[in-house]
Amino acid sequence: MNHNSVKFRPSDKMGDLISSDYKLLLVMSRFGLSLGFGEKTVAQVCEENGVDCVTFLAVANFIHEGNNRMEGEVSDISIVALMGYLKQAHSYFLDFSLPAIRRKLIEAIDCSAKNEIAFLILKFFDEYVGEVRRHMEYEDMNVFTYVNQLLEGKTDENYNISIFARRHNQIEMKLVEFKNIILKYYPEKGNNNLLNAVLFDIFSCEEDLASHCMVEDFLFVPVVRQLEKEKGI
């Protein structure tokens, strides 16, 4: 299926949306939507779960269409709903996805004291996870706090969303380097299904992290800029 030819609407069945693009399962979970929706439409599922349908579809279509949404299309997005989605994404990466990769990695590589390459691979991964944690905790503690204060009518003359946008780095890039280290330098012994499985998870996580950063850059930042404009900033 050509993903770029499809744009999801509130009247579409939620099941059809997921069948069209399995990655949207992650979008569902990060909006607090669970499975078991039967033949209900996107609008019905969102309404029953107290989720802003416009925001859900904005994120779903953004990811489904290849992250090429224009900044001018964000006026109806709920900033509260979008922040909730981003916070849940942070929790998914830090509390589930990356720890699961680490467990698989330990199982897949030879972690004996004599295996220096395995030690360096694990050390590199742990340092990367620390970098991701600092990145996301900064957003949780500083950026989202700033936005919540704006929503309450409080401004900060020393901070605005452009500061965040300028320093927002693509955190998936070091994961690309990590993946290439395993591919090029770790000696696979026989048919190592465990190592191939962890590499598959790393590829998926890399794509998910890149998509997450794009949502922040092209949906979240423009929505906050719009809010700043409304507050006279």
Stockholm file with secondary structure:
# STOCKHOLM 1.0

chainA/1-233         MNHNSVKFRPSDKMGDLISSDYKLLLVMSRFGLSLGFGEKTVAQVCEENGVDCVTFLAVANFIHEGNNRMEGEVSDISIVALMGYLKQAHSYFLDFSLPAIRRKLIEAIDCSAKNEIAFLILKFFDEYVGEVRRHMEYEDMNVFTYVNQLLEGKTDENYNISIFARRHNQIEMKLVEFKNIILKYYPEKGNNNLLNAVLFDIFSCEEDLASHCMVEDFLFVPVVRQLEKEKGI
#=GR chainA/1-233 SS CCGGGCCCCTTSBHHHHHHHCTTHHHHHHHTTCCSCCTTCBHHHHHHHTTCCHHHHHHHHHHHHTTSCCCGGGCTTCCHHHHHHHHHHHHHHIIIIIHHHHHHHHHHHSCCSTTCHHHHHHHHHHHHHHHHHHHHHHHIIIIIHHHHHHHHTTCCCTTCCHHHHHHHCCCTTHHHHHHHHHHHHHSCCCSSCHHHHHHHHHHHHHHHHHHHHHHHIIIIIHHHHHHHHHHTTC
#=GC SS_cons         CCGGGCCCCTTSBHHHHHHHCTTHHHHHHHTTCCSCCTTCBHHHHHHHTTCCHHHHHHHHHHHHTTSCCCGGGCTTCCHHHHHHHHHHHHHHIIIIIHHHHHHHHHHHSCCSTTCHHHHHHHHHHHHHHHHHHHHHHHIIIIIHHHHHHHHTTCCCTTCCHHHHHHHCCCTTHHHHHHHHHHHHHSCCCSSCHHHHHHHHHHHHHHHHHHHHHHHIIIIIHHHHHHHHHHTTC
//
